[in-house]
Amino acid sequence: MKSAIIATIIGSAAAFAPAPVAKTTSAISAFEDELGAQPPLGFFDPFGMLSGDVTQERFDRLRYVEIKHGRIAQLAFLGNIITRAGIHLPGDIDYSGDSFDSFPNGIAALIGDNAIPFEGQGQIICFIGWLECCFMRDIEGTGNEHVGDFRNGYIDFGWDDFDEETKLSKRAIELNNGRAAMFGILGLMVHEEIVPLGYDADLPIIGHL
């Protein structure tokens, strides 16, 4: 869990770097006006992951990771607030009669005395792996327009009908929502772990963990 939190912090810090415009050049001069670099921080790279001469391949990889982490974090944060609001899938999670709402929320659903059994967690991991290998990747030669475009020639949802300005706006919105969600889910994880230490904050929307 600690390694996951550290990875989230590093990923979110690198996330504030914008899109590439040159093959190899100074990072600040090349990227300071691109998508993702915006007020009040502008070009924000506190760990120096794009310092010095940066290749486009290096930047593309960081942007790819940023977008994927942001999407995962958005799903994680949404899942947290929904289950903590008392909304769960109906029925039972296994043949023993354990209902979905009988398991705790957050980290406690994975670690602890009342956690989902290993067999159930294994199915979740396998499902995520299947999505990662078959769908959540950028396949070259399928007409994808930018890094993180996972349509791969068969999903559109009206994207091709937008003009370029609208596309840039929606991509910027996704980046910002992903960045906020990375900090959001990290905050929930930290708060959940410090509750046993005697600090039980009344959080907005969620309330007490």
N, C-alpha and C positions, 0 to 999 in steps of 0.2 A: 504494500500500500504506500509506504514511504517513497519507493521508487516511482510509483505512478504519479504521486503528487509532485515530485521533483521534475519528472518529464513534462508534466502539464505546465509547470512554471516556465521551464526553458522554452517549450513550444509556444506559449503565449507571448513570451518576450520577443522571440524571433518573428512572431506573427505580425508585428507592427511594421515590417519592412514591405515596401510596395513592389509593383510589378516591374519586370526588366525592360530595358530599352536598348541595351548594347551588349555586344559579345564579351568584351573585357574592358573595364574602365573603372574609374573611381566610383565607389558605391554612392556617396553622398551626391555628387554632381550628376550622376546618371539617374538616380531613383527618387530624388527629393520631391519631384513634382508628379510622380506617378500614382496610380491607384493604390490606396492604402496609406499614403503619407498625407496626413491632413491635420489641421489645427485641432488642439493647441500643441501637439507634440511634433508634428511634421515627420521627418524621417527619424524613426526611433529604433535604435539598435543598441541597447545598453550592454549586451554581452559581446559586441564586436563581431558577430557572426558574419557580417558582410563588410568587414573592414579591409582596406587595401584594394588590390585588383580582384574583381569578382567576375567569374564567368557566368554566362547566362544559365548554363546547366546547374550551377550551384544555387543560383537564385530560384530557378524553377523548382528545384527539389524542396527548398525551404517553403516556398509558396504552396506547393502541393501538400506538404505536411501541415502547414497552417490551416488550409481549407478543410482538410480531413479532420484534424483535431477540433476545429470549430464546429463542424457538423456533428461530430460525436458528442461534444460538450453540450450542444443545444438539445440533443435528444436526452442526454443524461439529466440536465437541469429540468427539462419538461417532465421527465419521468418522476423526478423527485417531488416536484410540487403537486403533481397529479395524485400520486399514491399517498402523500402526506395530507392531501385534502380528503382522503377516504375513498377515493375512486380506484377500484381494482377490477380485474377481469372476473367475470362470474364463473361459478363452478369450482372444481377441484384441480389442483396442480399435479396430483398423482392418483394412483389407484387406491391408496390408503385412505382417501377421504380428506386430505389436507387442502383446505381452500386457499385460494390466492391471497386473501386478506388475512390469513392466519400467520403469515410471515412478516417480520418487521420491515421497516423502510430503510433506505440508505445502505450504508456499509454493513449494518447489522444483518442485512439479508444475505450477505456473502460470508461474513466472519462472525462467529459467536455461537452460543448454544442453540439458538433458534434459527440458524441460517438455513438456507435452501440446501438440501443434501447434495453431495458431490455429483451424483448422477444428473441432477437437474442443472447444476452449474455447467457440467460437461456438455449438455445439450445446447445450452446458451452459447458456449464458446465455439462449438462446432457450427452452429448457425451463423455466428458472426464471421467465422473463417470462410464459410461458404459464400457469404455476401462479399467478403474481401477479395476472394479469388475469382469470382464469376461476374460481379457487377460493379463494385466500388473501386474501379480502376480506369485509367485513361488508356484506351486502346488506340494506337497510332493508325492512321489511315482511315478513320471512320468519320472524319469531318468535324472533330471537336475544335472549338474556337479558341480555347484558352486552357491554361493549367487548372485542373480541378473540374473540367467539363467531362462528366461521366455519362453523357447521353449515348455516346458510342454508336450513333446512327440509328437508334431505334426508340428513343424517348425524346419528346419535344415539349409538350405542354404549352405551346404557343411562343416559345422563345424566339423562333425565327421570324415571328411577326413584329418583334420589337425593333425600334430604331437603335442606332449605336449609342445615343445618349441614354436611353432607357436601360439598355443592357449594362452600361457602365454604372448607372445608379443602382441597379439591382445587385450587381456584383459587390459594390461598396457596402450596401446594406447587409449582404451576407457576411462579408468580412467583419463588419462591426458587431453584428449579432453573435458571430462565432467567438470573437475576442471577449465580448462581455460574458458569454456563456462559459468560457474557460475559467474566468475569474469567479463566476457565479458558482459553478459546481465545485471548484476548489474551496471556496468559502464555506459551502455546505458541508463538505467533507471535514474541514478543520473544525467547524463548530460542533459537528456531531462527536468528534473525538475529544473535545474539551469539556463536553457536558459532564462526564464522570469526574472531572476535576473540580466541579462545583460552579461552573459558569454555564447557565442555561438562559441564553438570550431569547428575547421575544422578537423574532425576525419578521420583517415585512412579508406579507402573503402567507408564509409558511407557519409562523407562530413559533411555539416551542418545539424543539427537536425531541 
